[in-house]
Amino acid sequence: MEFGAGIEFSTLQKQRSLYVPQLPPCLQGSHVQVEFGDATTVPDPLDAESIKRSFPLTYGQPLVHFVSSLEKPPPNGVQDQQPPLRVGVVFCGRQSPGGHNIICGLYDAMKLHNPKSTLLGFCGGTEGLFVQKTLVISDDIVAAYRNQGGYDMLGRTKDQITSKEQVNSALNACQTLDLNGLVVIGGVTSNTDAAQLAETFAEAKCLTKVVGVPVTFYGDLQNQFVEANVGFDTICKVNSQLISNICTDALSAEKYYYFIRLMGRSASHVTLECSLQSHPNMVILGEEVASSKLTLHDITKRICNAVQSRAEKGKYHGVILLPEGLVESIPEVYALLQEIHVLLKNGVSTESISGQLSPWASALFESMPPFIKKQLLLSPESDQSAQLSQIETEKLLAQLVETEMEIQTKNGTYTGKKFNSICHFFGYQARGSVPSNFDCDYAYALGHGAYHLLAAGLNGYIATVTNLKNDVSRWRCGGAPLTAMMTIRRLLRGLGTPLIGKPSIHPVGVDLKGKSYGLLVQNAEKYLMDDLYSNPGPIQYKGPGSDSKTICLCVEDHDYMGRLKKLQSYLDKVKTSVRPGCSQEVLKAAVSAMAYVVEILSLMSPAGTGHAYHPLEDTYANM
């Protein structure tokens, strides 16, 4: 493959290449100041010491905020040109719409602040990084990929940078190429790897600074500093249109139930957002199943009850959305997968696995359809999770529901028309889409932010843009230490001591107490029975709808950075009002109020609240 060669553009692609991404005011101008906030901690106090021991050189760094000369002129009005930088950039993980605009934003910022700066792209993802296969990014290359989908400018990989050999290869590449910075574009795994690289580079006194960028269409890299991931907006809009088209088809034919499985790994963010946009009849989220510990039989029964209820109203069609991570959220299937993976790791052949499973697991495995058996036996991913994209959960559930409806027909409890199903998996149809305006703007701003982090000599940070649900003019840009996003999984093994994992940035699932999920629950009964299908249509790039954002982003109240700023303002006011010499009454009021605040905060921070782990791992670790 010839990297950076560009492709022949369609009319739409030509128009999109002319789109100028909007840049927040804090990143505009020829002089962007870096303001440092307070030192950071981690979500769970119990994890602090362990993470600090693992990352002694990059732990506890301060938050960073960017302020443009347009907002705050530099001292004495002097705007010095930044020294030239040599920066490398690598795509990690699966392609996500908008990824190219990160490189475009990074390149434009580098050239704006010093035309002599050089941006090197590593070809073929981390494999290209290890072997130092590079491409010098130029004006022509940037023009060929600006606002375009895919990762074909440089190619990608799903490999992790975890082994000592891989980390040393990355270190050697950066030293040999004399890089001032390395930008890692990816999701939770890639940014965890970026944190480890940053620590290793600092320990080796390597001059290369490492910065991460949050890019994954799964939408599972969320925390107090990261509100959204590049690509999620586009993926959900494309999938929602496809789902809505199928909803219209179901309503037209009135004889099929469509089971649609959506990508997203263990988290159900894509499925939730697409449900809110398209209003299918039924949605089953992995987080719901795990929380309620619903069995395969429970889920089948729930769908059958819905079919029965709709049949009583003369409706024999419907659309059901499922996340690809659902199969790992079902307790007995998750436990079965754990047994299979242990046997595979021990070298047991797939032909012999059934005979070496525990009695209950063997019985469950043998009850499965042949195609599911084969898929469950696939080797796990590098993170030991199942190959979720290859397990056709939608077909399994459709078959189980069909069997149950036939039983109910024979015993007379169901008297409606024959149940018919059609299955779809939307996994790859949207990954290479031309990105939405939001993803173009967001990615471009993150590219600029990554540059300013590197120009400030910061190591082990992730570029951040917050207040995203508001207009671009109100976006806040900066950076947060990667270690501040880390937690440690504690997996209970029966009655023994917990197995403590490594500090990592872990994927975050759907919050069942969040406003987005609450909105779905609020409308679930109406969606089920009334066919309130909504078709958002194709992505709009101009006119009405072109500036729309995901519903999940807009309804949630993310503004963590804004609240930190407001808190600092209150603290400053307290310091101003309560100084030596103030009245006894003012001092007493301040002490009383602060004591109350401290007491409340201590009650809100019980030990162990921040631990991240799969909701089924504790229960089934010993099965």
Buried (B, 14 or more C-beta within 10 A) or exposed (E): EEBBEBEEEEEEBEBBBEBEBBBBBBBEBBBBBBEEBEEBBBBBBBBBEBBBEBBEEBBBBBBBBBBBBBEBBBEEEEEEEBEEBBBBBBBBBBBBBBBBBBBBBBBBBBBBBBEEBBBBBBBBBBBBBBEBBBBEBEEEBBEBBBBBBBBBBBBBBBBBBBEEEBBEBBBEBBBEBEBBBBBBBBBBBBBBBBBBBBBBBBEBEBBBBBBBBBBBBBBBBBBBBBBBBBBBBBBBBBBBBBBBBBBEBBBEEEEBBBBBBBBBBBBBBBBBBBBBBBBBBBBBBBBBBBBEBBBBEBBBBBBBEBBBEBBEEEBBBBBBBBBBBBBBBBBBBBBBBBBBBEBBEEEBEBEEBBEBBEEEBBEBBEEBEEEBBEBBBBEBBEEEBBEBBEBBBBBBBBBBBBEBBEEBBEEEEBEBEEBBBBBBBBBEBBBBBBBBBBBBBBBBBBBBBBBBBBBBEBBBBBBBBBBBBBEBEEBBBBBBBBBBBBBBBBBBEEEEEBEEBEBBBBBBBBBBEBBBBEBBEEBBEEBBBEBEBBBBEEBBBEEEBEBBBBBBBEBBEBBBBBEBEEEEEEEEEEEEEBEEEEEEEEBEBBEEEEEEEEEEEEEEEEEEEBBBBBBBBBBBBEB
